[in-house]
Amino acid sequence: MKKLELKFLNEEGRTVTISLDEPIEPADPVAINAAMDAILAENCFYSSGGDLVEKKEARIVERNVFDVEL
Amino acid sequence: MAISSEKVSTQLQMVFENGVDGEGNPTFRTKSFNNVKPASTPEQLHTVATTLSQLQQHILYTVERNDSFVIADL
């Protein structure tokens, strides 16, 4: 299962992640940038370290699970 | 006796259509965001939800907002 992680910095400079399941691939940098800009502009999320103030990075993460025979 | 009601937290939920079940009825999956400011307006939440929905594969069915209030006797 893949996840899109949008990472922001808050007022304390710490990372805050907003993640979405099953992202569109390949990732569209323009659309992702626009969405992150919209989140910053609307400013409706908070964190323990204050508002989100800056885009940090965006990435698609995949988790692979292999069962181990016991 | 004065009862006060104060909004203490807000949750944003995006409900996605996530395929169909064995009888052809649509199934849904909900994605929740807990760190939403209680002062957020519906317009703000709608903008955020629709822009986020464009980054993933499913159809955004509804956008929901859950507000929690603490009710106290002052």
Backbone of each chain as nested JSON, in Angstrom:
{
  "chains": [
    {"id": "A", "residues": [
      {"number": 1, "name": "MET", "atoms": {"N": [0.831, -1.198, 0.0], "CA": [0.0, 0.0, 0.0], "C": [0.867, 1.249, 0.0]}},
      {"number": 2, "name": "LYS", "atoms": {"N": [0.495, 2.193, -0.845], "CA": [1.303, 3.419, -0.945], "C": [0.58, 4.584, -0.272]}},
      {"number": 3, "name": "LYS", "atoms": {"N": [1.412, 5.489, 0.192], "CA": [0.905, 6.698, 0.836], "C": [1.64, 7.903, 0.293]}},
      {"number": 4, "name": "LEU", "atoms": {"N": [0.902, 8.98, 0.137], "CA": [1.535, 10.255, -0.165], "C": [1.696, 11.007, 1.156]}},
      {"number": 5, "name": "GLU", "atoms": {"N": [2.906, 11.411, 1.444], "CA": [3.163, 12.173, 2.672], "C": [3.523, 13.608, 2.306]}},
      {"number": 6, "name": "LEU", "atoms": {"N": [2.748, 14.535, 2.829], "CA": [3.037, 15.958, 2.653], "C": [3.625, 16.449, 3.955]}},
      {"number": 7, "name": "LYS", "atoms": {"N": [4.862, 16.904, 3.902], "CA": [5.532, 17.314, 5.134], "C": [5.702, 18.823, 5.174]}},
      {"number": 8, "name": "PHE", "atoms": {"N": [5.293, 19.364, 6.306], "CA": [5.369, 20.811, 6.525], "C": [6.225, 21.092, 7.754]}},
      {"number": 9, "name": "LEU", "atoms": {"N": [6.684, 22.331, 7.861], "CA": [7.338, 22.758, 9.095], "C": [6.364, 23.648, 9.862]}},
      {"number": 10, "name": "ASN", "atoms": {"N": [6.321, 23.472, 11.178], "CA": [5.478, 24.348, 11.985], "C": [6.31, 25.503, 12.549]}},
      {"number": 11, "name": "GLU", "atoms": {"N": [5.675, 26.294, 13.387], "CA": [6.346, 27.504, 13.886], "C": [7.592, 27.191, 14.716]}},
      {"number": 12, "name": "GLU", "atoms": {"N": [7.639, 25.972, 15.258], "CA": [8.832, 25.581, 16.017], "C": [9.876, 24.905, 15.143]}},
      {"number": 13, "name": "GLY", "atoms": {"N": [9.617, 24.846, 13.841], "CA": [10.583, 24.23, 12.939], "C": [10.517, 22.716, 12.93]}},
      {"number": 14, "name": "ARG", "atoms": {"N": [9.483, 22.158, 13.552], "CA": [9.345, 20.703, 13.552], "C": [8.448, 20.26, 12.405]}},
      {"number": 15, "name": "THR", "atoms": {"N": [8.621, 19.011, 12.011], "CA": [7.906, 18.495, 10.841], "C": [6.515, 17.999, 11.21]}},
      {"number": 16, "name": "VAL", "atoms": {"N": [5.542, 18.367, 10.393], "CA": [4.172, 17.886, 10.548], "C": [3.795, 17.201, 9.236]}},
      {"number": 17, "name": "THR", "atoms": {"N": [3.291, 15.985, 9.327], "CA": [2.984, 15.211, 8.126], "C": [1.483, 15.064, 7.946]}},
      {"number": 18, "name": "ILE", "atoms": {"N": [1.026, 15.314, 6.736], "CA": [-0.354, 15.029, 6.356], "C": [-0.274, 13.95, 5.294]}},
      {"number": 19, "name": "SER", "atoms": {"N": [-0.924, 12.822, 5.527], "CA": [-0.764, 11.726, 4.574], "C": [-2.096, 11.317, 3.957]}},
      {"number": 20, "name": "LEU", "atoms": {"N": [-2.0, 10.823, 2.746], "CA": [-3.157, 10.371, 1.979], "C": [-2.863, 8.982, 1.434]}},
      {"number": 21, "name": "ASP", "atoms": {"N": [-3.852, 8.106, 1.478], "CA": [-3.673, 6.764, 0.933], "C": [-3.891, 6.769, -0.583]}},
      {"number": 22, "name": "GLU", "atoms": {"N": [-3.265, 5.802, -1.228], "CA": [-3.448, 5.523, -2.647], "C": [-3.351, 6.777, -3.517]}},
      {"number": 23, "name": "PRO", "atoms": {"N": [-2.167, 7.384, -3.553], "CA": [-1.976, 8.592, -4.358], "C": [-1.99, 8.289, -5.852]}},
      {"number": 24, "name": "ILE", "atoms": {"N": [-2.242, 9.323, -6.623], "CA": [-2.143, 9.207, -8.075], "C": [-0.668, 9.13, -8.44]}},
      {"number": 25, "name": "GLU", "atoms": {"N": [-0.361, 8.154, -9.314], "CA": [1.02, 8.01, -9.75], "C": [1.091, 8.069, -11.268]}},
      {"number": 26, "name": "PRO", "atoms": {"N": [2.185, 8.564, -11.813], "CA": [3.288, 9.184, -11.096], "C": [2.855, 10.494, -10.444]}},
      {"number": 27, "name": "ALA", "atoms": {"N": [3.551, 10.858, -9.387], "CA": [3.204, 12.069, -8.658], "C": [3.329, 13.287, -9.569]}},
      {"number": 28, "name": "ASP", "atoms": {"N": [2.386, 14.194, -9.442], "CA": [2.397, 15.438, -10.22], "C": [2.911, 16.566, -9.32]}},
      {"number": 29, "name": "PRO", "atoms": {"N": [4.169, 16.974, -9.535], "CA": [4.751, 17.989, -8.636], "C": [3.949, 19.282, -8.605]}},
      {"number": 30, "name": "VAL", "atoms": {"N": [3.364, 19.655, -9.756], "CA": [2.605, 20.912, -9.802], "C": [1.366, 20.809, -8.913]}},
      {"number": 31, "name": "ALA", "atoms": {"N": [0.639, 19.682, -9.041], "CA": [-0.584, 19.513, -8.251], "C": [-0.261, 19.405, -6.768]}},
      {"number": 32, "name": "ILE", "atoms": {"N": [0.82, 18.7, -6.442], "CA": [1.182, 18.533, -5.028], "C": [1.603, 19.873, -4.433]}},
      {"number": 33, "name": "ASN", "atoms": {"N": [2.395, 20.625, -5.198], "CA": [2.775, 21.959, -4.73], "C": [1.559, 22.833, -4.501]}},
      {"number": 34, "name": "ALA", "atoms": {"N": [0.607, 22.777, -5.443], "CA": [-0.585, 23.61, -5.329], "C": [-1.4, 23.219, -4.103]}},
      {"number": 35, "name": "ALA", "atoms": {"N": [-1.512, 21.903, -3.848], "CA": [-2.273, 21.454, -2.683], "C": [-1.598, 21.892, -1.391]}},
      {"number": 36, "name": "MET", "atoms": {"N": [-0.276, 21.787, -1.357], "CA": [0.435, 22.195, -0.134], "C": [0.317, 23.704, 0.069]}},
      {"number": 37, "name": "ASP", "atoms": {"N": [0.378, 24.462, -1.034], "CA": [0.187, 25.912, -0.928], "C": [-1.209, 26.233, -0.409]}},
      {"number": 38, "name": "ALA", "atoms": {"N": [-2.217, 25.473, -0.886], "CA": [-3.592, 25.713, -0.446], "C": [-3.732, 25.427, 1.048]}},
      {"number": 39, "name": "ILE", "atoms": {"N": [-3.084, 24.362, 1.514], "CA": [-3.156, 24.038, 2.942], "C": [-2.542, 25.154, 3.77]}},
      {"number": 40, "name": "LEU", "atoms": {"N": [-1.402, 25.678, 3.294], "CA": [-0.773, 26.785, 4.031], "C": [-1.64, 28.033, 3.98]}},
      {"number": 41, "name": "ALA", "atoms": {"N": [-2.257, 28.303, 2.817], "CA": [-3.058, 29.518, 2.657], "C": [-4.315, 29.459, 3.519]}},
      {"number": 42, "name": "GLU", "atoms": {"N": [-4.978, 28.309, 3.532], "CA": [-6.206, 28.189, 4.325], "C": [-5.881, 28.137, 5.813]}},
      {"number": 43, "name": "ASN", "atoms": {"N": [-4.73, 27.584, 6.142], "CA": [-4.247, 27.587, 7.53], "C": [-5.278, 27.031, 8.505]}},
      {"number": 44, "name": "CYS", "atoms": {"N": [-5.868, 25.881, 8.16], "CA": [-6.889, 25.333, 9.053], "C": [-6.378, 24.127, 9.847]}},
      {"number": 45, "name": "PHE", "atoms": {"N": [-5.106, 23.787, 9.697], "CA": [-4.523, 22.741, 10.538], "C": [-3.626, 23.387, 11.597]}},
      {"number": 46, "name": "TYR", "atoms": {"N": [-3.545, 22.742, 12.747], "CA": [-2.588, 23.203, 13.745], "C": [-1.75, 22.005, 14.171]}},
      {"number": 47, "name": "SER", "atoms": {"N": [-0.725, 22.274, 14.957], "CA": [0.084, 21.195, 15.519], "C": [0.47, 21.624, 16.92]}},
      {"number": 48, "name": "SER", "atoms": {"N": [1.083, 20.7, 17.66], "CA": [1.503, 21.064, 19.017], "C": [2.566, 22.16, 18.989]}},
      {"number": 49, "name": "GLY", "atoms": {"N": [3.226, 22.317, 17.848], "CA": [4.241, 23.371, 17.731], "C": [3.753, 24.568, 16.939]}},
      {"number": 50, "name": "GLY", "atoms": {"N": [2.435, 24.8, 16.907], "CA": [1.904, 25.986, 16.247], "C": [1.403, 25.7, 14.84]}},
      {"number": 51, "name": "ASP", "atoms": {"N": [1.143, 26.777, 14.109], "CA": [0.612, 26.648, 12.748], "C": [1.646, 26.024, 11.811]}},
      {"number": 52, "name": "LEU", "atoms": {"N": [1.153, 25.519, 10.691], "CA": [2.055, 25.087, 9.63], "C": [2.495, 26.337, 8.87]}},
      {"number": 53, "name": "VAL", "atoms": {"N": [3.803, 26.505, 8.677], "CA": [4.279, 27.754, 8.08], "C": [5.048, 27.557, 6.781]}},
      {"number": 54, "name": "GLU", "atoms": {"N": [5.495, 26.343, 6.49], "CA": [6.398, 26.18, 5.352], "C": [6.287, 24.765, 4.804]}},
      {"number": 55, "name": "LYS", "atoms": {"N": [6.443, 24.65, 3.472], "CA": [6.505, 23.306, 2.878], "C": [7.893, 22.741, 3.123]}},
      {"number": 56, "name": "LYS", "atoms": {"N": [7.964, 21.475, 3.475], "CA": [9.275, 20.854, 3.647], "C": [9.566, 19.869, 2.519]}},
      {"number": 57, "name": "GLU", "atoms": {"N": [8.729, 18.844, 2.402], "CA": [8.939, 17.888, 1.326], "C": [7.655, 17.104, 1.105]}},
      {"number": 58, "name": "ALA", "atoms": {"N": [7.623, 16.403, -0.003], "CA": [6.514, 15.493, -0.289], "C": [7.113, 14.215, -0.837]}},
      {"number": 59, "name": "ARG", "atoms": {"N": [6.537, 13.105, -0.428], "CA": [7.076, 11.846, -0.932], "C": [5.998, 10.776, -0.931]}},
      {"number": 60, "name": "ILE", "atoms": {"N": [6.21, 9.778, -1.766], "CA": [5.331, 8.614, -1.789], "C": [6.068, 7.474, -1.113]}},
      {"number": 61, "name": "VAL", "atoms": {"N": [5.394, 6.884, -0.131], "CA": [6.001, 5.849, 0.684], "C": [5.245, 4.555, 0.448]}},
      {"number": 62, "name": "GLU", "atoms": {"N": [5.979, 3.483, 0.278], "CA": [5.349, 2.179, 0.105], "C": [5.787, 1.267, 1.237]}},
      {"number": 63, "name": "ARG", "atoms": {"N": [4.803, 0.537, 1.772], "CA": [5.1, -0.398, 2.856], "C": [4.953, -1.814, 2.315]}},
      {"number": 64, "name": "ASN", "atoms": {"N": [5.983, -2.61, 2.449], "CA": [5.915, -4.001, 2.022], "C": [5.924, -4.896, 3.243]}},
      {"number": 65, "name": "VAL", "atoms": {"N": [5.043, -5.871, 3.249], "CA": [4.942, -6.785, 4.382], "C": [5.219, -8.196, 3.889]}},
      {"number": 66, "name": "PHE", "atoms": {"N": [6.161, -8.854, 4.509], "CA": [6.439, -10.257, 4.205], "C": [6.23, -11.068, 5.473]}},
      {"number": 67, "name": "ASP", "atoms": {"N": [5.355, -12.042, 5.413], "CA": [5.157, -12.907, 6.573], "C": [6.357, -13.837, 6.726]}},
      {"number": 68, "name": "VAL", "atoms": {"N": [6.751, -14.007, 7.96], "CA": [7.857, -14.91, 8.246], "C": [7.284, -16.183, 8.853]}},
      {"number": 69, "name": "GLU", "atoms": {"N": [7.642, -17.302, 8.28], "CA": [7.177, -18.599, 8.777], "C": [7.796, -18.864, 10.14]}},
      {"number": 70, "name": "LEU", "atoms": {"N": [6.968, -19.206, 11.132], "CA": [7.502, -19.464, 12.472], "C": [7.397, -20.95, 12.81]}}
    ]},
    {"id": "B", "residues": [
      {"number": 1, "name": "MET", "atoms": {"N": [-28.469, 29.124, 36.939], "CA": [-27.512, 28.157, 36.405], "C": [-27.243, 28.491, 34.938]}},
      {"number": 2, "name": "ALA", "atoms": {"N": [-25.986, 28.772, 34.66], "CA": [-25.615, 29.09, 33.279], "C": [-24.812, 27.931, 32.704]}},
      {"number": 3, "name": "ILE", "atoms": {"N": [-25.308, 27.411, 31.638], "CA": [-24.595, 26.3, 30.994], "C": [-23.803, 26.865, 29.82]}},
      {"number": 4, "name": "SER", "atoms": {"N": [-22.52, 26.579, 29.81], "CA": [-21.705, 27.046, 28.703], "C": [-21.363, 25.868, 27.79]}},
      {"number": 5, "name": "SER", "atoms": {"N": [-21.178, 26.185, 26.548], "CA": [-20.835, 25.161, 25.572], "C": [-19.674, 25.704, 24.745]}},
      {"number": 6, "name": "GLU", "atoms": {"N": [-18.543, 25.045, 24.854], "CA": [-17.348, 25.558, 24.179], "C": [-16.814, 24.515, 23.208]}},
      {"number": 7, "name": "LYS", "atoms": {"N": [-16.576, 24.963, 21.99], "CA": [-16.032, 24.045, 20.982], "C": [-14.568, 23.797, 21.289]}},
      {"number": 8, "name": "VAL", "atoms": {"N": [-14.206, 22.528, 21.466], "CA": [-12.836, 22.234, 21.863], "C": [-12.019, 21.53, 20.777]}},
      {"number": 9, "name": "SER", "atoms": {"N": [-12.685, 20.843, 19.884], "CA": [-11.896, 20.221, 18.82], "C": [-12.764, 19.99, 17.595]}},
      {"number": 10, "name": "THR", "atoms": {"N": [-12.083, 19.925, 16.462], "CA": [-12.758, 19.736, 15.182], "C": [-12.03, 18.657, 14.412]}},
      {"number": 11, "name": "GLN", "atoms": {"N": [-12.812, 17.808, 13.79], "CA": [-12.228, 16.764, 12.953], "C": [-12.771, 16.92, 11.537]}},
      {"number": 12, "name": "LEU", "atoms": {"N": [-11.871, 16.81, 10.572], "CA": [-12.267, 16.842, 9.158], "C": [-12.248, 15.422, 8.631]}},
      {"number": 13, "name": "GLN", "atoms": {"N": [-13.349, 15.015, 8.001], "CA": [-13.398, 13.671, 7.438], "C": [-13.691, 13.75, 5.949]}},
      {"number": 14, "name": "MET", "atoms": {"N": [-12.886, 13.046, 5.182], "CA": [-13.119, 12.931, 3.748], "C": [-13.593, 11.506, 3.491]}},
      {"number": 15, "name": "VAL", "atoms": {"N": [-14.782, 11.38, 2.88], "CA": [-15.325, 10.053, 2.592], "C": [-15.112, 9.775, 1.103]}},
      {"number": 16, "name": "PHE", "atoms": {"N": [-14.394, 8.697, 0.823], "CA": [-14.077, 8.34, -0.557], "C": [-14.871, 7.121, -0.985]}},
      {"number": 17, "name": "GLU", "atoms": {"N": [-15.275, 7.098, -2.249], "CA": [-15.825, 5.879, -2.831], "C": [-14.668, 4.945, -3.096]}},
      {"number": 18, "name": "ASN", "atoms": {"N": [-14.805, 3.738, -2.617], "CA": [-13.658, 2.828, -2.62], "C": [-14.068, 1.488, -3.234]}},
      {"number": 19, "name": "GLY", "atoms": {"N": [-14.577, 1.541, -4.46], "CA": [-14.977, 0.306, -5.134], "C": [-16.402, -0.096, -4.794]}},
      {"number": 20, "name": "VAL", "atoms": {"N": [-16.775, -1.317, -5.167], "CA": [-18.123, -1.822, -4.914], "C": [-18.043, -3.156, -4.19]}},
      {"number": 21, "name": "ASP", "atoms": {"N": [-19.107, -3.472, -3.436], "CA": [-19.135, -4.761, -2.736], "C": [-19.703, -5.838, -3.666]}},
      {"number": 22, "name": "GLY", "atoms": {"N": [-19.925, -7.037, -3.134], "CA": [-20.36, -8.165, -3.947], "C": [-21.688, -7.936, -4.638]}},
      {"number": 23, "name": "GLU", "atoms": {"N": [-22.525, -7.049, -4.08], "CA": [-23.839, -6.794, -4.671], "C": [-23.856, -5.543, -5.54]}},
      {"number": 24, "name": "GLY", "atoms": {"N": [-22.697, -5.009, -5.8], "CA": [-22.623, -3.839, -6.667], "C": [-22.873, -2.513, -5.977]}},
      {"number": 25, "name": "ASN", "atoms": {"N": [-23.027, -2.548, -4.642], "CA": [-23.219, -1.283, -3.925], "C": [-21.859, -0.642, -3.656]}},
      {"number": 26, "name": "PRO", "atoms": {"N": [-21.789, 0.673, -3.755], "CA": [-20.501, 1.326, -3.518], "C": [-20.05, 1.159, -2.065]}},
      {"number": 27, "name": "THR", "atoms": {"N": [-18.761, 0.999, -1.904], "CA": [-18.207, 0.976, -0.551], "C": [-17.435, 2.272, -0.341]}},
      {"number": 28, "name": "PHE", "atoms": {"N": [-17.282, 2.637, 0.91], "CA": [-16.687, 3.926, 1.231], "C": [-15.543, 3.756, 2.208]}},
      {"number": 29, "name": "ARG", "atoms": {"N": [-14.601, 4.659, 2.112], "CA": [-13.542, 4.691, 3.111], "C": [-13.384, 6.12, 3.602]}},
      {"number": 30, "name": "THR", "atoms": {"N": [-13.197, 6.245, 4.891], "CA": [-13.121, 7.568, 5.494], "C": [-11.695, 7.88, 5.914]}},
      {"number": 31, "name": "LYS", "atoms": {"N": [-11.258, 9.061, 5.546], "CA": [-9.947, 9.55, 5.997], "C": [-10.199, 10.726, 6.931]}},
      {"number": 32, "name": "SER", "atoms": {"N": [-9.65, 10.63, 8.141], "CA": [-9.912, 11.671, 9.137], "C": [-8.655, 12.474, 9.434]}},
      {"number": 33, "name": "PHE", "atoms": {"N": [-8.856, 13.744, 9.637], "CA": [-7.777, 14.619, 10.092], "C": [-8.197, 15.217, 11.424]}},
      {"number": 34, "name": "ASN", "atoms": {"N": [-7.392, 14.982, 12.441], "CA": [-7.766, 15.426, 13.781], "C": [-7.237, 16.819, 14.142]}},
      {"number": 35, "name": "ASN", "atoms": {"N": [-6.13, 17.206, 13.523], "CA": [-5.5, 18.467, 13.945], "C": [-6.052, 19.641, 13.158]}},
      {"number": 36, "name": "VAL", "atoms": {"N": [-7.378, 19.811, 13.233], "CA": [-8.046, 20.895, 12.519], "C": [-8.455, 21.966, 13.522]}},
      {"number": 37, "name": "LYS", "atoms": {"N": [-8.205, 23.214, 13.148], "CA": [-8.554, 24.307, 14.055], "C": [-10.066, 24.409, 14.21]}},
      {"number": 38, "name": "PRO", "atoms": {"N": [-10.556, 24.516, 15.437], "CA": [-12.004, 24.655, 15.634], "C": [-12.575, 25.905, 14.955]}},
      {"number": 39, "name": "ALA", "atoms": {"N": [-11.731, 26.915, 14.733], "CA": [-12.225, 28.149, 14.118], "C": [-12.312, 28.06, 12.595]}},
      {"number": 40, "name": "SER", "atoms": {"N": [-11.922, 26.949, 12.023], "CA": [-11.943, 26.817, 10.561], "C": [-13.353, 27.002, 10.014]}},
      {"number": 41, "name": "THR", "atoms": {"N": [-13.44, 27.662, 8.86], "CA": [-14.742, 27.85, 8.226], "C": [-15.021, 26.675, 7.294]}},
      {"number": 42, "name": "PRO", "atoms": {"N": [-16.31, 26.433, 6.994], "CA": [-16.636, 25.371, 6.036], "C": [-15.942, 25.584, 4.696]}},
      {"number": 43, "name": "GLU", "atoms": {"N": [-15.804, 26.845, 4.275], "CA": [-15.156, 27.131, 2.995], "C": [-13.696, 26.663, 3.015]}},
      {"number": 44, "name": "GLN", "atoms": {"N": [-13.004, 26.94, 4.132], "CA": [-11.607, 26.521, 4.24], "C": [-11.489, 25.003, 4.167]}},
      {"number": 45, "name": "LEU", "atoms": {"N": [-12.35, 24.315, 4.914], "CA": [-12.267, 22.857, 4.95], "C": [-12.612, 22.26, 3.589]}},
      {"number": 46, "name": "HIS", "atoms": {"N": [-13.572, 22.873, 2.909], "CA": [-13.95, 22.376, 1.586], "C": [-12.791, 22.532, 0.603]}},
      {"number": 47, "name": "THR", "atoms": {"N": [-12.139, 23.696, 0.645], "CA": [-10.998, 23.932, -0.247], "C": [-9.897, 22.92, 0.0]}},
      {"number": 48, "name": "VAL", "atoms": {"N": [-9.566, 22.713, 1.271], "CA": [-8.492, 21.78, 1.611], "C": [-8.864, 20.364, 1.193]}},
      {"number": 49, "name": "ALA", "atoms": {"N": [-10.095, 19.961, 1.475], "CA": [-10.501, 18.589, 1.165], "C": [-10.513, 18.344, -0.343]}},
      {"number": 50, "name": "THR", "atoms": {"N": [-11.012, 19.305, -1.109], "CA": [-11.068, 19.077, -2.554], "C": [-9.667, 19.092, -3.168]}},
      {"number": 51, "name": "THR", "atoms": {"N": [-8.793, 19.975, -2.701], "CA": [-7.44, 19.961, -3.278], "C": [-6.701, 18.679, -2.894]}},
      {"number": 52, "name": "LEU", "atoms": {"N": [-6.873, 18.221, -1.651], "CA": [-6.216, 16.975, -1.26], "C": [-6.769, 15.8, -2.062]}},
      {"number": 53, "name": "SER", "atoms": {"N": [-8.069, 15.816, -2.327], "CA": [-8.672, 14.671, -3.011], "C": [-8.11, 14.517, -4.427]}},
      {"number": 54, "name": "GLN", "atoms": {"N": [-7.632, 15.614, -5.007], "CA": [-7.082, 15.531, -6.369], "C": [-5.743, 14.808, -6.418]}},
      {"number": 55, "name": "LEU", "atoms": {"N": [-5.159, 14.536, -5.257], "CA": [-3.859, 13.868, -5.225], "C": [-3.988, 12.363, -5.078]}},
      {"number": 56, "name": "GLN", "atoms": {"N": [-5.201, 11.868, -4.904], "CA": [-5.347, 10.425, -4.732], "C": [-6.375, 9.875, -5.735]}},
      {"number": 57, "name": "GLN", "atoms": {"N": [-6.518, 8.555, -5.741], "CA": [-7.181, 7.903, -6.866], "C": [-8.699, 7.801, -6.754]}},
      {"number": 58, "name": "HIS", "atoms": {"N": [-9.252, 7.988, -5.567], "CA": [-10.672, 7.709, -5.401], "C": [-11.525, 8.967, -5.53]}},
      {"number": 59, "name": "ILE", "atoms": {"N": [-12.831, 8.736, -5.761], "CA": [-13.76, 9.86, -5.896], "C": [-14.162, 10.34, -4.508]}},
      {"number": 60, "name": "LEU", "atoms": {"N": [-14.063, 11.646, -4.298], "CA": [-14.464, 12.213, -3.012], "C": [-15.989, 12.259, -2.967]}},
      {"number": 61, "name": "TYR", "atoms": {"N": [-16.571, 11.516, -2.025], "CA": [-18.023, 11.397, -1.949], "C": [-18.619, 12.509, -1.09]}},
      {"number": 62, "name": "THR", "atoms": {"N": [-18.14, 12.644, 0.124], "CA": [-18.577, 13.764, 0.954], "C": [-17.406, 14.28, 1.787]}},
      {"number": 63, "name": "VAL", "atoms": {"N": [-17.56, 15.508, 2.251], "CA": [-16.644, 16.102, 3.216], "C": [-17.45, 16.34, 4.48]}},
      {"number": 64, "name": "GLU", "atoms": {"N": [-16.966, 15.826, 5.598], "CA": [-17.701, 15.961, 6.857], "C": [-16.847, 16.672, 7.894]}},
      {"number": 65, "name": "ARG", "atoms": {"N": [-17.559, 17.323, 8.803], "CA": [-16.883, 18.024, 9.877], "C": [-17.508, 17.564, 11.182]}},
      {"number": 66, "name": "ASN", "atoms": {"N": [-16.663, 17.147, 12.116], "CA": [-17.153, 16.761, 13.438], "C": [-16.614, 17.754, 14.454]}},
      {"number": 67, "name": "ASP", "atoms": {"N": [-17.504, 18.441, 15.105], "CA": [-17.099, 19.372, 16.155], "C": [-17.42, 18.77, 17.51]}},
      {"number": 68, "name": "SER", "atoms": {"N": [-16.483, 18.914, 18.447], "CA": [-16.742, 18.476, 19.818], "C": [-16.866, 19.689, 20.719]}},
      {"number": 69, "name": "PHE", "atoms": {"N": [-17.886, 19.647, 21.556], "CA": [-18.114, 20.74, 22.496], "C": [-18.021, 20.205, 23.916]}},
      {"number": 70, "name": "VAL", "atoms": {"N": [-17.482, 21.012, 24.791], "CA": [-17.554, 20.686, 26.209], "C": [-18.679, 21.527, 26.806]}},
      {"number": 71, "name": "ILE", "atoms": {"N": [-19.578, 20.858, 27.493], "CA": [-20.705, 21.557, 28.11], "C": [-20.465, 21.58, 29.608]}},
      {"number": 72, "name": "ALA", "atoms": {"N": [-20.496, 22.757, 30.173], "CA": [-20.189, 22.865, 31.596], "C": [-21.189, 23.788, 32.289]}},
      {"number": 73, "name": "ASP", "atoms": {"N": [-21.392, 23.512, 33.559], "CA": [-22.258, 24.336, 34.394], "C": [-21.384, 25.34, 35.115]}},
      {"number": 74, "name": "LEU", "atoms": {"N": [-21.527, 26.615, 34.774], "CA": [-20.641, 27.639, 35.352], "C": [-21.086, 28.025, 36.768]}}
    ]}
  ]
}
